[in-house]
Amino acid sequence: MARQLGHSHGAVRNAAHTLVTRGEADQSGSGQPSFRANAKTAAAAQSAVISPPGTHAPRAQPTTARPATTAATAPKQTGPIRRAGGQLYHPRELADLPDVEALNRLRDADVPVLLYGPPGTGKTSLVEAAFPDLLTVAGDGDTTVGDLIGEWTQADGGGYVFQYGPLVTAMTEGRALLLDDATLISPKVLAALYPAMDGRRQIQVKAHKGETIKAEPGFYVVAGHNPGVHGAILTEALSSRFSVQIQIGTDYDLAKALRIDARVVRVAQHLARQVELGELGWAPQLRELLSYQKTEAVLGTKAALANLVGIAPAEDRDAVADAVIKAVGIKKIAPLTLGKQLPASAARQPPSTGSAHRGHSR
């Protein structure tokens, strides 16, 4: 889409996320999400929405002020919480509080938070559950200042208008802003954010006549960091802006409660210990365990195990395969692979759900 439109892919991705938030498009996946049109997309495309700072787009729901929480009055949010996309989040303990409650208290006190841990452990899910008014910037090495603050875009009637970015929207509407994979973003780009986080709580939009944007009450920044991911660098300048830094790991008790195969959960725990000892570079996290469960329901156990081995990085694949073999008691396991072409008569039959290596042509 970015190539077709001639805009940065970060800006296009932010626009797609906005459509998803409004229910005007669907999203699947998280690390590299996919977007799909739904029944409301065509109507959404009939008119461009250019939001001046301090206002919501016409189709967005107004954000209501959140009452400050106190230790005496804040409710204990221990049950599952439904996120904006419909998925359930199961709160975990943090500083003797449910994690969502702890994050809201930190927001009320204006204490920025950095969440760090391997991909797939639930960092983004936690933030989405804690802050229903959340805006998200999916960071990477190509993220620009324009992706944060805004850029000029061509209007349907000709000419150009300035489209404000998620940072300006979060500041002027007093909303929470998640910098997902913040440590993949260039330090020069992140520097544009820092004046909004310190005592000044304002930024200058140099691309738009040097306009000054001031942060409204409720504006809050939280960031995600995946240590060990290639290109992720937690600079001193970024780290110093986040007074609270919380490590996020996979909740294996939750994985068992969700009825994921206990043998596979044990494999993940064993591999995680090897990662901690520096003997291995990868272990399945909750995201991969949930994917295993879904694959098993569709293709069967053998195929799901083969896929679990196949998604491991090449340098760790043998170790993952050995751990699976020992836990499950099978002789051999290899990545999920297409086999030989089936006879025409067999190709018309429903596929077997128990094989890791059978495929069929169409």
C-alpha angles and dihedrals in degrees: 000000000000092000092047093049098038094232131121112277090235092061092047091048091051090051090050091050089052091054090050091050090053092048091246096118137020129239132202129182127023114219092051102006123205121217127210132185117246136189092288099047097085092053091047090055094057094087135022117241113216110178119201114217115279096030135087120237111263093255096046121096114242115255114240120216114262116229114236115255126226132193090253100046107029112111120237105245099199100139126081114289121212112230125214092265091054098255120131121241119203110211120231132203119273122171091341090307136093105270094239090054092048091052092050091051090051089050092051088052091046093238109151116225132212116199115200135181142100119313114272098032096112106264095135092040091056093051093046090051093048098046118039089180092059126145117195134208111195100212129211139146091281096054110123136198086254090059088059104035105022143262143222115275131184115256123223092246094051131267126066135281129192112248111203117226130230094269092058091044092050092048097048095042097041094241135148118260123203118202098201112201088004092169091064090062118094113260088232090059093045089053088072088064100050099080088058091055100047131065092291093063091192141093137200118235098214092180090058106054093292090289116184116228118196124201117244122217110283096038107136137169126212124173137200125217128188107199113209095027110128110263096013107132122174101206123200090243091056096040093051091058092062111068094185121048118185126193114222121200135168115284101226092182088059090049089056092045088054087058097245110164104283091217091058092047089054090050090052092049092049092050091046090057089052089052090052090052091050093244094115137026102212141039130171113265129199092280091057092044091054090048089051090054093051093046091049091053091053106033105018136252098291093052092045091052091048090051091049089057092044096055092055116101111268093248092055099037097097092051091049091048091050091051092050092048092052094045098045099034100234127137101229140008130183135174117286105275138173113251132204122314114276123233113265093252093050092046090065092057122091110270119258113251096208104064125089095193108040123105137168134213129226 
